[in-house]
Amino acid sequence: MPAMLLARVRINDAEAYREYTARSGPAVAAFGGRFIVRGTPPEVLEGEDDGLRTVLVEFPDIETARTWYRSQQYTEARGFRAPPVADATFLLFETA
């Protein structure tokens, strides 16, 4: 069953964050993930936009997503977005 990773990110240093995005994309692809949304500004239908970057990634299954997150390739990429560069919340969901 596919899994979805939802990331909400406050970027504090856009230039440094580009180093993270350059490395995170190949790491996602290496584990069969694909970006559904990658920072596209939302159309607000109700409420207010909080200004955070939204990233939605689909993985083949939840175990693959967990393995990707703990992988050496992504751990190295993650170092490029560590605070103070960005503050992030990552949420993993098994799809219905």
Helices and strands as residue ranges (DSSP letters): E 3-11, H 14-30, E 34-38, E 53-59, H 62-70, H 72-78, E 86-94
